[in-house]
Amino acid sequence: MWLFLVPALALYAFVVLVPSGRGAMLAFTDWDGLSPDRAWVGLGNFTAIFDDADARAAVVQTLLVAVSVTIIQNGVGLLLALGVNSRIKSRNVLRVFLFAPAVMTPVVTGALWKNLLAPDGAVNWTFDAVGLSGLKQDWLGDPNIALWSIVGVVVWQYAGYSMVIFLAGLQGIPQDVHEAAEVDGAGPVRRFRYVTFPLLAPATTINLMLSIIGGLKLFDQVWVMTAGGPGHSTDTLSTLIYKDAFQFGEFAYSIALAIVLTIFVAIISSGQYWLLRRQEESTR
């Protein structure tokens, strides 16, 4: 069997592992991305991250976005799944309608909402039209709310994706389990808490893993909508990596940031997976 794996592993090593390893080595130099000369600086780029206020802010904002998106997106997705899993006549149309944003590319989504959330965009115009002018905001220009506007857009786009996964989990629960709980006198809330939700553990694990990884790597919507601004109030590690590499010419430093991001994703997703798997096993 191993003989059949050797060609694929060799190709993977040649295309992915070797270039990644050689690229990671550049994080220990002062390379600017263009010059053929580079000097070894050891851990200098990594220690510089701790002295870089923008990098520290980007780390905090990346974690804030990832956690917020994970919680809100999956909460909304679960509610939507419970709604369209009912016997309402329009459930099939609603499923398509609610899932539609997930098939849009992140760049298109960002461009769409950048226009909708502009000071003279459709969102503020709607508030004016219904007499709620006090709710008008500079959604992407105010440092206090710009990051939350991006979180809202990401949730809007991917809540339907989470809904589909939860819906698959709901439809995999045997109906007789619900009926038995109902016969025992359990109301809708108790049935959900003690029967439905524990049996949704596999779907919950998948959704939480996808959400947290996507949130940690978020780039497209942020870059299209705000490019990390105003100031650095919406910078994530991904946008800061791009800026340092292609705008400021600090290529080696940007690779160090990318390694930090990779470590974040690996540690957080692995820890989350371990905890969720333990929870799944405890419900069996």
C-alpha positions as CSV (number, residue, x, y, z in Angstrom):
1,M,0.0,0.0,0.0
2,W,2.8,2.4,0.8
3,L,4.2,2.0,-2.7
4,F,1.0,3.5,-4.0
5,L,1.3,6.5,-1.6
6,V,4.9,7.3,-2.5
7,P,4.1,9.2,-5.8
8,A,1.4,11.3,-4.1
9,L,3.5,12.0,-1.1
10,A,6.5,12.9,-3.2
11,L,4.4,15.3,-5.3
12,Y,2.9,16.9,-2.2
13,A,6.3,17.3,-0.6
14,F,7.7,18.9,-3.8
15,V,4.7,21.3,-4.3
16,V,3.8,22.1,-0.7
17,L,6.2,21.0,2.0
18,V,9.5,22.0,0.4
19,P,8.4,25.5,-0.8
20,S,6.7,26.1,2.6
21,G,9.8,25.1,4.5
22,R,12.0,27.2,2.3
23,G,9.6,30.1,2.7
24,A,9.5,29.8,6.5
25,M,13.3,30.0,6.6
26,L,13.0,33.5,5.2
27,A,11.2,34.6,8.4
28,F,14.7,34.4,10.1
29,T,16.2,36.9,7.6
30,D,15.7,40.6,6.7
31,W,14.7,39.9,3.1
32,D,12.6,42.7,1.6
33,G,11.1,40.5,-1.2
34,L,13.1,42.0,-4.0
35,S,16.8,42.2,-3.1
36,P,19.0,39.2,-3.8
37,D,20.8,39.9,-0.5
38,R,19.5,38.8,2.8
39,A,21.0,38.7,6.3
40,W,20.3,36.2,9.0
41,V,18.5,37.9,12.0
42,G,17.4,34.8,13.9
43,L,14.3,35.4,16.0
44,G,14.5,39.2,15.4
45,N,11.3,39.3,13.3
46,F,9.4,37.3,15.9
47,T,10.5,39.4,18.8
48,A,9.6,42.5,16.8
49,I,6.0,41.4,16.7
50,F,5.8,41.9,20.5
51,D,7.0,45.5,20.1
52,D,4.7,46.2,17.2
53,A,1.5,47.9,18.4
54,D,-0.2,47.2,15.1
55,A,0.6,43.5,15.2
56,R,-0.7,43.2,18.8
57,A,-3.9,45.0,17.8
58,A,-4.3,42.7,14.8
59,V,-3.9,39.6,17.0
60,V,-6.6,40.9,19.4
61,Q,-8.9,41.8,16.5
62,T,-8.4,38.5,14.7
63,L,-9.3,36.6,17.9
64,L,-12.3,38.9,18.5
65,V,-13.6,38.4,14.9
66,A,-13.1,34.6,15.0
67,V,-14.9,34.2,18.3
68,S,-17.7,36.6,17.5
69,V,-18.3,35.0,14.0
70,T,-18.2,31.5,15.5
71,I,-20.8,32.2,18.2
72,I,-23.2,34.4,16.2
73,Q,-23.0,32.5,12.9
74,N,-23.7,29.2,14.5
75,G,-26.4,30.6,16.8
76,V,-28.2,32.1,13.8
77,G,-27.6,29.0,11.7
78,L,-29.1,26.7,14.3
79,L,-32.2,28.9,14.6
80,L,-32.6,29.0,10.9
81,A,-32.2,25.2,10.7
82,L,-34.9,24.7,13.3
83,G,-37.1,27.0,11.4
84,V,-36.8,25.5,8.0
85,N,-36.9,22.0,9.4
86,S,-40.6,22.6,10.4
87,R,-43.5,21.7,8.2
88,I,-44.2,25.2,6.8
89,K,-45.0,25.1,3.1
90,S,-42.3,27.5,2.0
91,R,-39.5,25.7,3.7
92,N,-37.8,24.6,0.5
93,V,-37.8,28.1,-1.0
94,L,-36.5,29.5,2.3
95,R,-33.7,27.0,2.4
96,V,-32.5,28.1,-1.1
97,F,-33.0,31.8,-0.2
98,L,-31.1,31.6,3.1
99,F,-28.2,29.5,1.6
100,A,-27.8,31.7,-1.4
101,P,-25.3,34.2,0.2
102,A,-22.9,31.4,1.0
103,V,-22.3,30.7,-2.7
104,M,-21.2,34.3,-3.4
105,T,-17.5,34.9,-3.5
106,P,-16.2,36.9,-0.5
107,V,-15.0,39.7,-2.8
108,V,-18.4,40.2,-4.3
109,T,-20.0,40.1,-0.9
110,G,-17.5,42.7,0.4
111,A,-18.1,45.0,-2.6
112,L,-21.9,44.7,-2.2
113,W,-21.9,45.5,1.5
114,K,-19.3,48.3,1.1
115,N,-21.9,50.1,-1.1
116,L,-24.8,49.2,1.1
117,L,-23.1,50.5,4.3
118,A,-21.7,53.7,2.8
119,P,-22.8,56.9,4.4
120,D,-25.2,57.5,1.5
121,G,-25.8,53.8,1.0
122,A,-29.1,51.8,1.1
123,V,-28.9,51.0,4.8
124,N,-28.8,54.6,6.0
125,W,-31.3,55.6,3.3
126,T,-33.7,52.9,4.6
127,F,-33.4,54.3,8.2
128,D,-34.2,57.8,6.8
129,A,-37.2,56.4,4.8
130,V,-38.8,54.8,7.9
131,G,-38.1,57.7,10.2
132,L,-35.2,56.2,12.1
133,S,-32.6,58.7,11.2
134,G,-31.0,58.4,14.6
135,L,-29.8,55.0,13.7
136,K,-27.7,56.2,10.8
137,Q,-24.0,55.5,11.2
138,D,-20.8,55.7,9.3
139,W,-20.7,51.9,9.4
140,L,-17.3,51.4,7.8
141,G,-15.7,54.8,8.7
142,D,-16.2,54.7,12.5
143,P,-13.4,52.8,14.3
144,N,-15.8,51.8,17.0
145,I,-18.3,49.9,14.8
146,A,-16.4,49.1,11.6
147,L,-15.1,45.7,12.9
148,W,-18.6,44.8,14.0
149,S,-20.0,45.7,10.6
150,I,-17.6,43.3,9.1
151,V,-18.6,40.6,11.6
152,G,-22.2,41.2,10.6
153,V,-21.5,40.8,6.9
154,V,-19.6,37.5,7.5
155,V,-22.4,36.2,9.6
156,W,-24.9,37.2,6.9
157,Q,-22.9,35.4,4.2
158,Y,-22.2,32.1,6.1
159,A,-25.1,31.6,8.5
160,G,-26.9,29.8,5.7
161,Y,-23.9,27.5,5.3
162,S,-24.1,26.6,9.0
163,M,-27.9,26.2,8.6
164,V,-27.4,23.5,6.0
165,I,-25.1,21.5,8.2
166,F,-27.3,21.8,11.2
167,L,-30.3,20.9,9.0
168,A,-28.6,17.7,7.9
169,G,-28.0,16.8,11.5
170,L,-31.6,17.5,12.4
171,Q,-32.9,15.3,9.6
172,G,-30.7,12.5,10.7
173,I,-32.4,12.3,14.2
174,P,-35.0,9.5,14.2
175,Q,-38.5,10.8,14.6
176,D,-39.4,8.2,17.1
177,V,-36.9,9.7,19.5
178,H,-38.8,13.0,19.5
179,E,-42.1,11.1,19.8
180,A,-40.9,9.1,22.8
181,A,-39.8,12.3,24.5
182,E,-43.1,13.9,23.8
183,V,-45.0,10.9,25.2
184,D,-42.9,11.2,28.4
185,G,-44.2,14.8,28.8
186,A,-41.2,16.8,27.5
187,G,-42.1,20.1,26.1
188,P,-40.5,21.7,23.0
189,V,-37.7,23.4,25.1
190,R,-36.8,20.3,27.1
191,R,-36.9,18.1,23.9
192,F,-34.4,20.5,22.3
193,R,-32.2,20.7,25.3
194,Y,-32.1,17.0,26.2
195,V,-32.7,15.3,22.9
196,T,-32.1,17.4,19.8
197,F,-29.1,19.4,20.8
198,P,-27.0,16.5,22.2
199,L,-27.7,14.5,19.0
200,L,-26.5,17.5,16.9
201,A,-23.0,17.1,18.4
202,P,-21.4,16.0,15.1
203,A,-22.9,18.8,13.2
204,T,-22.0,21.3,15.9
205,T,-18.4,20.1,15.8
206,I,-18.1,20.6,12.0
207,N,-19.7,24.0,12.2
208,L,-17.6,25.3,15.0
209,M,-14.4,24.0,13.4
210,L,-15.2,25.6,10.0
211,S,-16.2,28.9,11.6
212,I,-13.2,29.4,13.9
213,I,-10.7,28.5,11.2
214,G,-12.5,30.8,8.7
215,G,-12.6,33.6,11.2
216,L,-8.9,33.3,12.1
217,K,-8.0,33.5,8.4
218,L,-10.5,36.2,7.4
219,F,-9.1,38.5,4.7
220,D,-11.3,39.1,1.6
221,Q,-14.2,40.8,3.1
222,V,-12.0,43.0,5.4
223,W,-9.7,44.0,2.6
224,V,-12.5,44.9,0.1
225,M,-14.7,46.7,2.7
226,T,-12.1,48.7,4.8
227,A,-8.5,47.5,3.8
228,G,-7.9,47.3,7.5
229,G,-9.1,50.9,8.2
230,P,-10.0,53.3,9.5
231,G,-6.5,53.5,10.8
232,H,-5.8,49.9,11.9
233,S,-9.1,49.4,13.6
234,T,-10.2,46.5,11.4
235,D,-6.8,45.0,10.6
236,T,-6.6,41.2,11.1
237,L,-3.4,39.2,10.9
238,S,-4.2,38.3,7.3
239,T,-4.5,42.0,6.2
240,L,-1.4,43.0,8.1
241,I,0.6,40.2,6.5
242,Y,-0.5,41.5,3.1
243,K,0.4,45.1,3.9
244,D,3.8,44.3,5.4
245,A,4.7,42.1,2.4
246,F,3.4,44.0,-0.6
247,Q,3.0,47.6,0.6
248,F,5.8,48.1,3.1
249,G,8.4,45.7,1.6
250,E,8.9,43.8,4.9
251,F,8.6,40.4,3.4
252,A,10.5,38.5,6.0
253,Y,8.5,40.1,8.8
254,S,5.2,39.3,7.0
255,I,6.3,35.6,6.9
256,A,6.9,35.7,10.6
257,L,3.4,37.0,11.1
258,A,2.1,34.3,8.8
259,I,3.8,31.6,10.9
260,V,2.2,33.1,14.0
261,L,-1.2,32.9,12.3
262,T,-0.6,29.3,11.3
263,I,0.3,28.5,14.9
264,F,-2.8,30.2,16.1
265,V,-5.0,28.2,13.7
266,A,-3.3,24.9,14.6
267,I,-3.5,25.4,18.3
268,I,-7.0,26.8,18.5
269,S,-8.6,24.4,16.0
270,S,-6.8,21.4,17.5
271,G,-7.9,22.3,21.1
272,Q,-11.4,23.0,19.9
273,Y,-11.6,19.7,18.1
274,W,-10.4,17.8,21.1
275,L,-12.9,19.4,23.4
276,L,-15.8,18.9,21.0
277,R,-14.9,15.3,20.4
278,R,-14.8,14.7,24.1
279,Q,-18.3,16.3,24.3
280,E,-19.6,14.1,21.5
281,E,-18.3,10.9,23.2
282,S,-19.9,11.9,26.5
283,T,-23.3,12.2,24.8
284,R,-23.2,8.7,23.3
